[in-house]
């Protein structure tokens, strides 16, 4: 009798635990839904090619590509990288009739950071194409995937955790995940929506890309980008030498710093401090040497043409020997055209970079008579 009573007490204690255990298992349909989700997402974790391609079509990352053709091997390689560190955790499941939903926590690479890097790299390519005097970068799907693949191979991105809701539908006896709008984006960490966002890069970041790229250009690219090509083709030898010396000086001294930025959604103003060579220092050194020369009898002997030649030599030397810099804060305007922020041309940039050496004084010799 005592044994029977002990067994009864034990059963009474176990019944609540058993009830909790059964409740945790959910309904049969919920268990089937969990099985379907685990199967599909498990294949994504294993980088199963067919499964990846079912959830990420080749055009979904770059719907605005100029052509929709790209090699299958390239697409497979790049899209699989999105799921290299993919993971998930099922939080809850609800099923009713032939429909069900599943709340998950998914771990993906930081696609927002990846999209930003991609937009910056694409802007750099546009700027360098202009500096090299060639056509803008190719916008085909193939080129987009090549660029994205290079970026993902070169950089390491952290993982981020986000919530994800998927819906399922019962087809016959099987549960199938519904490939609804937005599911692709959730599975790749928001890359699709980020890359299509015209405000992905801030005005401050956009200006930074422009001037960082300008700083890395060689003198030939600077010459083309700043529209000074005619200096080296239509000017005399002295003018070309002066212009080239100025470019080299600017290239050596150039730096930038964003001071402030404001935008109203479509137009932005960014205050930038630009550092270049010191025009006053160059002119001061040149004027001193010129005055010393003009005070000699040799200046009289040389005549007008000789004095002009000597003037050019002294100016070139003053430019070449200069080490002084100066900085100016200028306001720049950007507009957002619904695709990205665009920096508007501004003459103040040239003035800040070249001082009072404007297009005329940079391309023609400074004669003694002019001074």
N, C-alpha and C positions, 0 to 999 in steps of 0.2 A: 504493500500500500504506500509505504514511504517512497519507494522507487517510482511508483506511478505518479504520486504527487509532485515529485521532483521533475519528472518528464513534462508534466503539464505546465509547471512554472517556467521551465526552459522554453517550451513552445510559445508561451505567452510573451516571453522576452524577445523571441526571434521573429514573431509575427510583424511587429513594426519595421524591423530591419528588412524583412522580406518584402514588405509592401513598398518600402523606399527603393529597394533594389529593382523591383518590377516597374515602379514608376520611372526610374532612371532609364530603363531600356526603351521607354516610349512605345508607341503603337507599332504594329507590324509595318505599316506604310512608312512611318518615320525611319524605322530601321532600314528599309529598302532605299529610302532617299539618301540616308547617310552612306550606305554602301555604294550608291551610284556616284555621289560626290567624291568619296574617297578614291574610287577607281579612276575617275577622270583627272582629279587634281594630283593624284599620285603619279599618273603618267606625265603630267606637266613637270612635276618635281624631277622625274627621271629623264626629262628632256626628250620625250618621245616625239619624233618629228611630225608624225601624222596628227597627233593630238595638239601640238603647238600650232600647226597650220590651220586646224579647225577653229581655234580661238583667236588667231591673229592673221588676218589676210594680208597679202603683200602690199595692197594699196592703202590699208587703214592708217599706217604711220604717216604717209605723205600723200594725202588725197589730191593735193594741188600740183603734183608732179607733171611736167610737160609731156612726158610719155609714161605709159604704165607697164613697160617691159623691163624686166630685170632677170638675171640668171637665177635659176632655182637654187643652185648651190649657195650663192651669195645671200639670198633671202633666208634660207634655212640657217646659215651660219649666224647671221645677225640677230634674227628673231629668237634663236635658241639662247642667246646671251641674256635676253631679258629674264629668262627663267633659271639662270645658273644658280642663283641663291634664293629661288622661290620657295616659300613655305606657307602653310596655312593651318588654321585651327578652327574647327567647327564649334560655334558658340550655342546655336539653337536651331531647331528644325520644327517646322509646322507643316502639316499635311492635311488637306481636306478635299475629298473627292479625287479628281484627277489632276489637281494642282498642288504645288508645295513651294515653300520658300526656305532658304537656308541663310542664316547670318554667320559670317566668317570673319576671322582676323587673318589678313594675308600679309605676308612679308615679301617685298619686292625691292629691287634696286631703287635708289633715289632718282626717279625718272625726271623729276622737276629740275634737279641739278644737271642731269644729262641734257635735257632740252635746252637749258640756258647755255651750256657749253656749245651745243650744236648751233644755236642762233648766233653766238659770238663768232664761232669759226666761220660760219657762212658769211657774216658781215665782213670779216677779215678778207675772205676770198674776193668779195665784191670790190673792196677798197684796193687790194693788190692788183686785181685785174685792171682797174682804172690806172693805177700807177705803172703797170707794164704795157699799157696801151693795147690791151687785148679785149676780147668779148667777155661779158659777165660770165660767172661760173655756170656750168651746165645744171639744169634743174630737172633732169630726167630721173625716173625712179631708180635706175641703176646707179647714178652718181650719188643720189641721196643715201642709198644703202652703203655705198663705198665709204662715203664721208662718215656716216654714223658708225660703221664697223671700225674704221681707223680710230675714231674717238673712244669707243668702248674698249679697244685694245690698248690704247695709250694710257687711259686714265682708270683709276680705281674708284668706284662709287660705293658709298655706304648703303646699307639697307634701311628701309623704313617700313613701319607697320601701319596698316590702314584697315578700316572696316569695309566689308564687301557683302552685298546682298545678291544672291542668285535665285532665280525662279526655275522651277522644274515642272514638267508636264508628263503625265503618264501615257505612254504609247503602248497599248496592249498590256503586257505584264511588266514592262520596263519603264523606269524613270529616266527622262532625258533632260539635260540642262538646256534651258532656252537661251539661245544666243541673241540676247536683246541689245538694243543700242546702249552703249556705255560699258558693256561687260568687258570688251577688249581693253578699254581704257583703264578699268579697274585692275585688270590682271597684269598690265604693264606699268603700274604705279602712276598713272595719270599722264603718260608721255603724249598720248594723242591730243588731249585737251591743252596740255602745256605748249606743245610745238605750234599749235594753231592760235595761241593767244597773242594778239598784236601788242599787248602790254607786258609780255614775258620779260623783256629787258627794260629796265627803267631808263628814263632819259639820262641819268647820271652814268649808268652802265654803258649806254650807247656811246656817249661822248668819250668815255674811257677807252672803248674799243677803237674809236677813230684815232685818238691821239697816241695810244699804245702802238698801233700799227704804223702810224706816221713816224714814230720814234725809231722803229726797227727798219725803216726803208733805207736803201742805199741812196747815194746822191743822184744816180740816174733816175730811180723811181721817184724821188722827191721832185726832181726837175719836171718830170712828166705830170705827176699828180698836182703840182702847184701851177701848172700851165706855163712853165718857163722854157719850154722846148725851143722856141724861136731864138732865145738868147744864144744858143750854141750852133744855130744854123744860119741865122741872118745877120749876126753881129760881127764886128771886127774882132781880131785876136785879143786885143786888150780888154774889150768889153766881156768877151767870153771868159777870160782869165779872172776878171773881177767877179763875175756872176758865179763861177765855179767856186771861188774862194769863199764867197758868202754862203753858198749852199753847204760847203764843208763846215764852216763855222757854225751855222745854224744846226746842222746835224750833230755836231759835237756838244753844243751847249743846250740843246732842246730838252725840256722837261715840262710836265704839266701836273696840275692838281685841281680837282674839283672843289670849289669853295662852297657853293650852295646850289640847290636845284629846286624848282617849283614847277608844277604842271596842273592844268585844269582838265585833263582827260584827252584833249586833242592837240593842244599847244603847250610846249614846255619851255622854260628859260633856265639855262644852266650857266652859272658863273664859273669860269675856268681861269686859273692863274697859269699863264704861259711864260716859260723862261726861255730866253734865247741870248744871243751875244749882245753886248752892250754897245749900241750905236754911238752914244756920246763918247765913250772911251776910245772907240776906233777913230772917230772924227777928231777928238782931242789930240791923239797921238799923231794922226796924219797932218793936222794943221801945224803942230809944233815943228815937225820935220820939214814941212813945206815952207814955213816962214824962215827957218834956218837956211834952207836952200836958196830962197829968193833974195836973201840978204848977201849972197855971194856974187862975185863977178862972173862966176861960171854960168849963173842963170842968165845974165845979159848975153854972154857968148853963145849960149845954146839957142837963143831965139825962140819964137812962139812954139814951133813944133817940138823943139828940144825940151822946152819947159813943160809942154803937155805930156810928153813921154815920161819925163821925170816925175810929174805929178801922178801919173798912173802907177809908176813903180812904187812911189811912196804910199799911195792908197792901198795897193795890193799888199805891201809889207805890213801896214797897219792892221789890215784884216787878218792876214795870216798869223801874225804874232799875238793877236788879241787872246786874252784868257778871261776877261771880265764878262760877267753876265748881268742881265737885268730882267725883272719880271713885271708883267702887266696882267691885271684881272679884267677879262672881257666877258660880256654877256652873250651867250649863243642861244639861238632859237631852234627848236626842233618841232616837227609836226608829226602826228600819227595818222597815217593814211589808211588805217584799218588792217595793215599788214605788219608794220613795225614803225618805230620812231626813225625819222629821217632828219639829219642835220642840214640846215639850210646854209648855203654859201654866205660867207661874211667877210668883207674886206678887212675887218679888224684882226682877223687871224693872220693875214699877211703882214699887217702893220706890226703886230706883236712879235712875229717871227723875224722880220727883216728891219724893224725900226723905220727910219726915214729913208732907207734904201728902197724906194718904190720901184715899180716896173721900169720907169725911165732911168732913174739914177743907177739902177742895178745893171742896166744893159748898155749904158753909154759912159764913156770916160768922163771923169770930172776934170774939165779943163781949168787951167789957171785963170783964164779970163772969166769963167763962170763964178769963181770964188772971189 
